[in-house]
Amino acid sequence: MKPPPLLDRRVVVAEDAFVKIVVWRVPEPVPPSTHGFKYRLAYIVAGECVVRYDNERGKGDHRHFDDVEEPYRFITSDKLMADFESDVARWNHEHNRT
């Protein structure tokens, strides 16, 4: 059975947009990640995931911005949150959302 998440939060940020954050502490890193967290941070606009940070077995830490996926260097959970928030703000700016 999967352990309960440390954090499971959905925050509505606009009528058509929300942020969903789920973080678990795992007993062993999710390969090839080297830290003890499994996470999924997503920004959903009009039913589409436009920014996502996650880690999964085989891929490790990575981020999605629009249609681009690239590796992400996990340093700390605070840095992860700051980078995600920065990308959400950037996406909103680039798409003329306030």
Secondary structure, 3 states (H helix, E strand, C coil): CCCCCCEEEEEEEECCEEEEEEEEECCCCCCCCCCCEEEEEEEEECCEEEEEEEEECCCEEEEEECCEEEECCCCCHHHHHHHHHHHHHHHHHHCCCC
